[in-house]
Amino acid sequence: MIFNMEFKSNFAKMISWAIVLIILLGLMLAFYPFLAESQMNSLFNSVLEGFNEPARNILGLYDGIDIVNIGDYIALVYHYLAVLIFIFAMQLGANSLAKEQSSGNIEYIYSNPISKSEIVTGKIAANLLIYILFLIIMALATVGLVLGISSIGIVGDGAIQITSFEIFEAVLKVFIGLLGAGLVFMSIGFFFSAISKSSLHQDAIAALFVFLIVLLTIVGKVIGDSFEIVISYFPNEVFGPYSFVSADLNLIGLIANAIIFVLMIVLTYSIYSSKELKY
């Protein structure tokens, strides 16, 4: 019952987010043929040389990235789109446990023989499935758009040579990272929802939290030193698209984020089980 209710309530939201992000994705991928052309690529690299390393890292243009390589370009595109994807993931969690109390559905839920732990389990399972379906839709759209772009003929001084294997490999790596980071943000959202009495402002809180993490990441890269080490453990950095495409993984960061995920889920169960629900 809880699983079906949660899945149905978020399915339309997932489709809406997917449509908006696919449009943005298409617009960003449309620049690839022009940037891949030799003269434009040379101009781009010359402009890039004028930025210092922190600025390049903030823009997602890490050392070794080659935008002519389709895998690197997809990673660059999702360096920006990932912020919106993480907001969606966190909103799924942040709205989950508080909205029934706000809407009054909690009375109906408790009229059935169901425990609080079953409510949490059902909602986690439903939102996890929603997020995975969302990523699958985005991954298929990415593959389709890149294949479409690669089949549009000649650009500049030659054809863009992209193999299907390169596309599938890059998309798989990028979306494994998006799945990992999204689960961490979603678990934090579940924790916020468990301690909240209302879902009225949860969407805004989730968006502000993700933007705060991004802002701290930017500040950390500018300041450097120990602050940069701290932000390197943030989920958006540990699971960064280019980190997975280039196989430059922060293993300690992956373990730390896995611990955060488990801790947030445990706290969610613990807090919600002892929470007094008024209806």
Secondary structure, DSSP 4 states (H G I P E B T S, - for coil): -HHHHHHHHHHHHHHHHHHHHHHHHHHHHTTHHHHHSHHHHHHHHHHHTTS-HHHHHHTT--TT--TTSHHHHHHHHHHHHHHHHHHHHHHHHHHHTTHHHHHTHHHHHHTSS--HHHHHHHHHHHHHHHHHHHHHHHHHHHHHHHHHHHTS-EETTEE----HHHHHHHHHHHHHHHHHHHHHHHHHHHHHHHH-S--TTHHHHHHHHHHHHHHHHHHHHHH-HHHHHHHTTSHHHHT-HHHHHTT---HHHHHHHHHHHHHHHHHHHHHHHT-----
